[in-house]
Amino acid sequence: MDITFHRPRQRRGPRSAFVLLPLVLFGCMFFGGSYLLSPEPDVEVQRDVGFATVNGREAALLPYERSGSRGMFQLMFRDMFQVRLAAMDLRTGERLWDIQLSDKLLWNASVLAAGKTTAYVSTDAGLVAVSLANGEVLAERAGFGGLGDSYVASRSAYAFDADRNVVVAMDATGNVHTIALDSLVTTPADAATAAMWNGKLSGKRPLPDASSTTAKEAMLNPTESLVLKDKPMGATLFRRVPGGRISPVGDTVFHNAQIVLERSSPRTAAGARSGHVLVQHERNVNDKTNVLSVVSLATGAVTDSLVVGSSRAQTVSDDKTAVTVATEGKSHPNGLAVVGADGRITHFSVGTSNVFGL
């Protein structure tokens, strides 16, 4: 009787995996190591931020520039220059979504308005509508119904009409259109709206904002104002009431100080609606470090401070003020600070990314 012995079939899976293991380890070390050893790209928050409710959470909509790459993966597979739009939770600082709008250098975006589902952003390439749920681009440039190829590639051609609660857009022939919030369709503006916006919208590149972000005096309300009065070693805050009478707001001496102004109302003190005022000043007479301090209008006490390079404030609601700030050593805003009703500052970083640039 013939007996045939069969050699067991060898499994090749584990051996193949061991062959690939050095390549996987090298890839992790090459891409991961270069990421860990590289600095974060330069980030600059652009001027016109917005606010909206994103998936039930109060959020800031921040257009920002990101220049440079961190690590070899980003260098090889991501754009060196990006303009992005991020939604950040105003309470926790969590990034809810973050999308790229452009790969151009010297390119700008401005948040115009937000409805319940959609945010509208004017850019140097035209109007963009994004979903508040996840940042998905719903329409851009010629993609708006009723506008089509007659769109204008300029931020100056679009604005928000707060009285009528609509986005206004000028087409290539100079006609004015309106877009209801949460809509992607334009309609010809009525005569009154067209007359109001004719001459205000254009196809020209907008001039840089030359308005001041700070001042020695600012309005609290229609009848009262705050003023910084100089003393030999600095300045203190005073409140001016109708009739010209003034009274001190605390006794803190601020060195080389200015009151931070409200972005949407340039003569108003930022934070006034929540019972605070923001003062930007040097730390003390011997330390030129720039500091943003929150002062209680009720007690005059400084409730919190943050070292900054510069600041631009905007009221979110009756109990929150958001401030785009430059961290120490930076000349352009690269973070967000939120002042709450308790006068405390919460500072969030903007534009950080993982090894894949996301």
C-alpha positions, 0 to 999 in steps of 0.5 A: 500500500502506497502511503503519501504524505502531504506537507501542511500548507504554510500560512503566509499572512504573518510573514508578509506582515513582518516584511511590511512592518519596517516600512510601517515603522519608518513611515510613522517615524518619518511623518510623525517625527517631522510633525512633532519637530515642526512648529505650527503654521502661522495663523491669522484670524481675519477681521469679520467673524460671525456667530451662530448656533451650530448643532444646538451650541453657541459658536463663533465662525472664524475665517482665518489664514494658515501659512506654512506646513507642519511635518512632511505629510502636510508639506507633500499633500496639503496647500502651503497657503490656506484660507479656512473657516472654522466653527468653534464652541464659545463655551468649550473652545471645541472645533466643531468643523473646519473647512478650507475655502481657498489655497490663495495667498492674500485672499480674504473672507468675511462672515456676513450672516447666519440663519438657522441652517446656513451661513453666508461668507463673502470672499475675494472669489464671490459669495459662499453659503455653508451648512452650519451643521458640518461646514459643507459648501452648499453654494458658491459664486455662480451656484446661487439661483437667480444670480448665476454667471452674473456673480461678482468676484469681490467681497465688496459686492455682498453685504448683510441688510440687518433691517430687512434680515437679508443678504444683498448681492450686486450682479455684474450689471450693477443690479441689486439682489436679496437672499433670504437667510437659509435660502440659496436663491436670489431675487431682485431687490425692491426699489427701496432696498436697491436705492439703499445699497446702490453706491455701497456695493461694488466690484472693487477690492475693499480698502483695509479697515482703518477704523480704530479698535481702541480709544481713550473714551467710549460710549456705555449707552446713549447717555453715558460714557467711559473715559480714561483720565491720565495720572502721573503714573498711568490712567484710571477709568471714570464714568461720565453721566448726563450733565458732564459729572464724572465718577471713578470706576475703581482705583486701578491705574492702567499704564499706556491704556486704551478702552477696547471698542465694540467691532459692530459699534465702533464708538461703544465700549466692548463688554458694556452689555454684560456689565464689563469694560475691556481695557488694553494696557501695559502690565506696569510701569516697568513691564511693557507686556501688553495685557487685556483686562476685564473691569467690572462696571459695578465694582471697578475691580479687575476680574481677569487679565490675558497677555495679548499682542492686540485685540478686536472685540465683538459682542455675542450676546448680553452675557458674552463678548468675543475677542480675537486676540494675538498671543504675546509676540504676535502682531496679528490675531491668532486666537479667540478669547471669550469674556463671560457674564462673570468677567472671566476670560476663556482663551482658545487657540485657532487653526491647530491641526493634526499630522494630516493637516486636519 
